[in-house]
Amino acid sequence: MQKTNRLLYIFILAVIMFALPTSEASARLARCRIDPHFKLSNGDMVTVTLDIGTDIANVRNINYILHVPPGVTITKVTYTAKSDKKAINETYLVYQDSPAKTYITDTVVTTQNPDGVEVIVFARVNGAPEKSVSGYNGQHLFISLSRP
């Protein structure tokens, strides 16, 4: 009887061990989504949405570079991650060097993991259909947007 009970306990323990994910696998399942909104002086709104293949706690910083037409400035930036308790360092630069009615976003995500963390960037202007590009942490990810 004791031998049967031991085998039953070992079987139950084995089932539980295989049913639970390892910490590495569960870390790979974590993702975070961030979407700052850039309000421009000409009334346009550029939204950049990031889907980062890691938990927000692993994101060191995000740098946005926005290329806008001459004379256009950013009047307000709303960072949605700032409303989260785990706010991350997000910075932006603006260059007034793009053609009229054209915006170019350049996004770089830096994470604590040096390995390739997948990053997908979506961008849109004034709620128009979004464009996307994918890459990895540390890469410059560019999207060109045109306003009708």
N, C-alpha and C positions, 0 to 999 in steps of 0.2 A: 504494500500500500504506500509506504514512504517513497519507494522508487517511482511509482506512478505519479505521486504528487510533485516530486522534484521535476520529473519530465514535463508535467503540465505547467509548472512555474517557469521553467526554462523556455518552453514554447511561447507562453504569454509574454515573457520578457523580450524574446526575439521579435515577436509581432510588433510590440510597442516600439522597439528600436528601429525597425524598418519603416514603420508608419510615420515617425516624426522626422522632419527635415533636419539636416545638419545645419550648423550656424552659417557655413559658407554658402550653402544653397539658399537659405532664407535671405542672406544678405544680397544675393543676386536678384531676388524677386522684388526687393525694395526699389521704388522709383519715386521721384518727386517732380512736381509740375510747378512752374513759376511763370508768371506773365505780367511784365511791366507794361504800362501804357504811357506813351509819349505824346503829350498834347503839344501841337506846334503853333507858332504865331500866325500862320495862315489859316488856322481852323482845322487842319487835318489832324487825325489821330493815328499813330502807328503803334500797333500792338505786337509784341514779340513774346511768343510762348515757348517755353523750354520743357522738354520731357527728358529728364536726366536719369540714367539707369543706375542710380544709387540713392540711398537715403539722404535726406536734406542735411543731416548731421555730418555727412562726408564731403559736402560741398564747401570749399574754402572761399571762393569768390567767383563772381560772374562779371565780366567786362563787356559792355555794349558800346559799339561805335556806330553812330548814326550819321550817314552822309545825306545831306539835305541840299536843296537848291540855294544859291546865294540869297542872302537876306532873310532866310527862314531860321527861326530860333526855337528852342524848346521852352515852353512857358510853364509846363508842369509835368512831373514824372510821378506816377503812382506805382509803387512796388508792392505787389500783392503778397510777397513772402514776408514783408515787414509786419503784417497783421498776425503772422504765425509767431509763436513763442520762440521758435528756433530760427530767428531772422539771420540771414546771411549777408555778407558784404557784397553789395551790387553797386557798380560804378558805371558811369557813361561819359563818353566824349562825343562832341558834335563837330563835324567838318562841313562847311558850306561849299561843297565842291561837286555836287551832282547836277545833272541836267534838270531843266524845269520839269515839274510834275513827277520827278523820279526820286525815290528814296532807296538807299542801300543800307542794310543792316549787316554788321559784322559782330559776331558773338563769340566770346571765348570763355569756357567754363574750366575752372581749376578745381580739382578735387584732391582729397588727401591720399587717395589710392593712385599710385603712379601708373598702374595698369590701365588699359583702354576701357574707359567707362563710356558707354554709348550715350550720345547727346543728339536729340532731334530738335531742330529749331523750326518753328512755324512763325510766319510774319504776315501781317495784313495792314492795309491802309484804309481807314474809314469803313471798316466792316466788310470790305470786298472779299472775294474768295482768297483764302490764304495760300501761300506758297511755303514749301518746306525744303530743308536740307538736313542730311544726317552726317554724323562724323563721331569724333571722340573728344574726350577732355583734352585741353591744351591746343586744339586746332582752332583756326579762324574759320567760322562758318558764315558764309555770305549769302544774302538773299537780296535780289533787286526787285523793287516794287514800283509800279507805275500807277499814277492817279489819272483817271479819265479826264 
